[in-house]
Amino acid sequence: MSKVSMIAVGLVALLHIYILVLEMFLWTKPAGLRAFGLTPERAESSRVLAMNQGLYNGFLAAGLLWSLVAAHDGFMIALFFLTCVFVAGVFGAATANRKILYVQALPALIAIVLLHVA
């Protein structure tokens, strides 16, 4: 992987670590309420589901970080996890909030393109 594509993969991983923190730890706090446009009541009633979503985002971040340190298969590992992020972002945009397309799917797509260009 080129340095540019590694930076892009790293940024997508950091984004998913941030999403993990929001969903697992800040969901019912002011930062989580603002980020997801929730009322305190709705956040409390969906807190356990959000923690589960956050865990999955953590797995995506872990896979992307793994791709950065993998000796021989980093490209394929990055491509797999970026594709997972992209598909999840498209699905989230179609089913939950269009903003997810720009926040999650687009950065993954850019990183996928950079992987192939480099």
C-alpha positions as CSV (number, residue, x, y, z in Angstrom):
1,M,0.0,0.0,0.0
2,S,1.2,3.5,-0.7
3,K,1.5,6.1,2.1
4,V,-1.5,8.0,0.8
5,S,-3.7,4.9,0.8
6,M,-2.4,4.0,4.3
7,I,-3.3,7.4,5.5
8,A,-6.8,7.1,4.0
9,V,-7.3,3.6,5.6
10,G,-6.1,5.0,8.9
11,L,-8.5,7.9,8.8
12,V,-11.4,5.6,8.1
13,A,-10.3,3.5,11.0
14,L,-10.1,6.6,13.3
15,L,-13.6,7.6,12.1
16,H,-14.9,4.2,13.2
17,I,-13.2,4.4,16.5
18,Y,-14.9,7.8,17.0
19,I,-18.3,6.2,16.0
20,L,-17.6,3.4,18.5
21,V,-17.1,5.9,21.3
22,L,-20.2,7.8,20.3
23,E,-22.4,4.7,20.2
24,M,-21.0,2.8,23.1
25,F,-20.2,5.5,25.6
26,L,-21.8,8.8,24.6
27,W,-25.1,7.7,23.1
28,T,-27.2,9.1,26.0
29,K,-24.8,12.1,26.6
30,P,-25.1,15.5,24.9
31,A,-22.5,14.6,22.3
32,G,-24.3,11.5,21.3
33,L,-27.7,13.1,21.3
34,R,-26.4,15.9,19.0
35,A,-24.5,13.5,16.7
36,F,-27.5,11.3,16.1
37,G,-30.4,13.8,16.6
38,L,-32.0,11.9,19.5
39,T,-34.2,12.8,22.4
40,P,-33.0,11.6,25.8
41,E,-35.9,9.2,25.9
42,R,-35.2,7.7,22.5
43,A,-31.5,7.4,23.3
44,E,-32.2,5.6,26.6
45,S,-34.6,3.2,25.0
46,S,-32.1,2.3,22.2
47,R,-28.9,2.4,24.3
48,V,-28.2,-1.3,24.2
49,L,-28.7,-1.5,20.4
50,A,-26.3,1.5,20.0
51,M,-23.7,-0.3,22.1
52,N,-24.0,-3.3,19.8
53,Q,-23.6,-1.1,16.7
54,G,-20.6,0.6,18.4
55,L,-19.0,-2.8,18.9
56,Y,-19.4,-3.6,15.2
57,N,-17.8,-0.3,14.3
58,G,-14.9,-1.2,16.5
59,F,-14.4,-4.5,14.6
60,L,-14.3,-2.6,11.4
61,A,-11.7,-0.2,12.8
62,A,-9.7,-3.2,14.2
63,G,-9.7,-4.8,10.7
64,L,-8.5,-1.6,9.1
65,L,-5.8,-1.1,11.6
66,W,-4.7,-4.7,11.1
67,S,-4.4,-4.1,7.4
68,L,-1.9,-1.3,8.1
69,V,0.5,-3.7,10.0
70,A,-0.1,-6.9,8.0
71,A,3.2,-7.9,6.4
72,H,1.9,-9.4,3.1
73,D,-1.8,-9.2,2.9
74,G,-2.5,-5.6,3.9
75,F,-4.0,-4.6,0.6
76,M,-6.5,-7.4,0.6
77,I,-7.4,-7.0,4.3
78,A,-7.9,-3.2,3.8
79,L,-10.0,-3.8,0.7
80,F,-12.2,-6.3,2.5
81,F,-12.8,-4.1,5.5
82,L,-13.3,-0.9,3.4
83,T,-15.8,-2.7,1.3
84,C,-17.6,-3.8,4.5
85,V,-17.6,-0.1,5.6
86,F,-18.9,1.0,2.2
87,V,-21.7,-1.5,2.1
88,A,-22.7,-0.7,5.7
89,G,-22.7,3.0,4.8
90,V,-24.9,2.5,1.8
91,F,-27.3,0.3,3.7
92,G,-27.4,2.8,6.6
93,A,-28.1,5.7,4.2
94,A,-30.9,3.7,2.6
95,T,-32.5,2.6,5.8
96,A,-31.6,5.1,8.6
97,N,-30.2,8.4,7.5
98,R,-28.9,9.7,4.2
99,K,-26.1,11.5,6.0
100,I,-24.4,8.1,6.6
101,L,-23.7,8.0,2.9
102,Y,-21.4,11.0,3.2
103,V,-20.0,10.3,6.6
104,Q,-19.2,6.6,6.3
105,A,-19.6,5.3,2.7
106,L,-17.8,8.1,0.9
107,P,-14.6,8.0,2.9
108,A,-14.5,4.3,2.4
109,L,-15.0,4.6,-1.3
110,I,-12.2,7.3,-1.5
111,A,-9.9,4.9,0.4
112,I,-10.8,2.0,-1.9
113,V,-10.0,4.2,-5.0
114,L,-6.7,5.3,-3.4
115,L,-5.8,1.6,-2.7
116,H,-6.3,0.8,-6.4
117,V,-4.6,3.9,-7.8
118,A,-1.4,3.5,-5.7
